[in-house]
Amino acid sequence: MAQIQVDDRIIAAQSGQSILEALIAGGVLLRSDCGGRGRCAKCRVRIIAADPGAVSAIDEIETAQLDESERLAGVRLACRAVLTGAITLEIPGASRLSPEVARKGPPLLFNRLKHRITAAGESSQPRWGLAVDLGTTTIAAYLCDRQSATVTASMSVRNPQAVFGDDVMSRISAVRVDPGSLARMQTLVIKSLDWAAGHLCKAAQLEPGAVEKIVVVGNTTMIHLLHGEDPSTMGIYPYSPLFVESRQVAAKALGVQFNPDAEITTLPLITGFIGSDIVAAALAAELDTRAAGTLLVDVGTNGEIMAATTAGLVATSCATGPAFEGATIRHGMQALSGAIDAIHIEPQTGRIDCRLIQHHPYQPKRPAGICGSGVISAVAAMRRIGWLEPGGAFDHDTMPARLLIKDSGETAMLLVPAEESQSGRPICLTQKDVRAVQLAKGALRAGIDLLVNKMGTSRPRHLLLAGAFGSTINIADALTIGLFPPLPEQSVAVIGNAAGAGAILAVFEPSILQEARRICSRTEVLELADQPQFQDTFVKSLSFP
Amino acid sequence: MSDFSELTDALIKGDEARVLELTRKAMDAGTPAGEILKTGLIVGMDVVGEKMENEEMFIPEVLMSARAMGAAVEILKPHLSAEDAASKGVVVIGTVKGDLHDIGKNLVSMMLESAGLDVHNIGVDIAPDQFVSAVQEKNANLVCLSALLTTTMPMMKSTIEALVESGVRDSVKVLVGGAPVTQGFADEIGADGYAPDAGSAAKLAKSMV
């Protein structure tokens, strides 16, 4: 019987699960910066005792990252070790997911939305609520106080479903291949909600039982997985979801434990790839009151866009992929401490300076990798200085020879030499990474261009950038690489986690649910694959301006 | 033997006007059409394929080169000897059921056509029995399956099974490709070949017919 004894309790596991998954399913959250792919080595655990054959043998990925003394002491990477029997383990402090690191502020738009909260202070409604933006990569949770119409505390947690795949297609594929994965993925997200809610309540010195209302928004696949509904049909054309209507269930029906009697509402969805996240963002941004030609863009893995047009709202999904969140990039990582989020190339000397994300002064000043914003910054800087051709190839004539290296056989540009990085290995941007960026930005740009074309105009009037990534992106860099059509910088506004703001609004204001339904029924969907000009538009968008 | 370096260069650069100009110039100078095709153009497309494999050239550029090649082949065709014009093999290519991605598949299709293969690009969202019908109707030597989603990859296995069930599996080679596809997966489903990109796919396909 697979099980883990840890922290004075016994967690039952399923044979074949990794230690990481079993721990999270048991409510013990570890750091997993790379999403369980064996790249960050943050999920170290120490096996103190194990039944014979209870855990898989250490593999090459672990041996490469754990030094000999660690291995002799029984240290393993939780994401790589697979359980088939009973083990006892110890979790080092550094491996635990710390609520301090996870803390964040309320969404940008929230301050502007207070005038829409008319039901504040009403005693008929529950006082405390939880708003959740269930992202493919990041889950953001906000503790809301209806009495004062404020966000008391907020937190973000990496979506642990990442062990089943970075993007929605991989997670859908996992269910198609093994239907048992559905329940496993549902458990992982429910446990993350329990963890986040527990810590938020602790920070607010609140009894978890006081949180009676929960609103969750997310893309269609995430909402299906939350409800334990099969997302399989969304994996193949025409990508039909099992349901699109809003749902209201008792928290215990989904296995939520921090308050089993709370009521969970998920807002309505539009299609298989246009979910309640963009609907919530549109509500928060008051898109239907904006001038025609305003595009709300969620620059995330799914690349959803909703436009205000003279004929109403039109939405599309661009299947951007996870390149903008650091995934599929050789040295890519989440926007956490140690991530390069911007680079500057000195024009005269060609010296590269990297700016690092560093949340706390005591955290290391050495880079560990590069996050989405950093990748865009690097590509933009290379274009400006002429080291990248418009087609995206490295210009071997202009790039300094000392920077042109081979990384595991691939052509790459050196960003950080070995002696300056956290791992002691050089950090670079490969030619293949640039191609991945081209594909991602090509998809989003093609979506924008086709939407604009449908509106009958030549360019958007105004762009609203939403999503966690949308908040940190440098607009000038985005324009340089052609992620957006040429626009004056002041026509592009960063609105932060608008989906989260919309979910918060729905917690405070019950009438928002009706408004969400109206948006869903009135929004016209633009299927990019059905557009005859799609291939030409996409191919054209792949190059840099 | 003529020096085709200028023609090859123009093809690699995707300069269609220059490719056509140099092709006509060579023909006017008496160079046999088959030699221009083989030593100038096909050699050039092989280089394009290699550059695509090592990421030096990307989709838009390869597409432009493939289009330039196609245009040049059109003017050479009427002048090719029976031997040169003879089909090097019959290929059926398509994207599997449930999947609409076609750019990569179209690139492979164009590159194989340029190499003298008889290519039938049957499109996207193609069911297993449609692949079987096409293979039977055209007497194909090679069938190329494309899938760009992890969720549609299993359709490749179903398609191969359909080929087996209808008794044509032994008369045709199967080549699979697409971003999420791997050599391991190709081996698992019993495909005869796998290529990670359009460039290597064209090269492998030519050796398989």
Interface residues (C-beta under 8 A of the other chain):
Chain A: G165 M169 S170 I172 S173 R176 V177 S232 G235 I236 Y237 G391 G392 A393 E410 T411 Q431 K432 R435 Q438 A529 Q535 F538 V539 K540 L542 S543
Chain B: N54 E55 E56 M57 F58 I59 P60 E61 L63 K97 G98 D99 L100 D102 I103 N106 D125 L149 T150 T151 T152 M153 P154
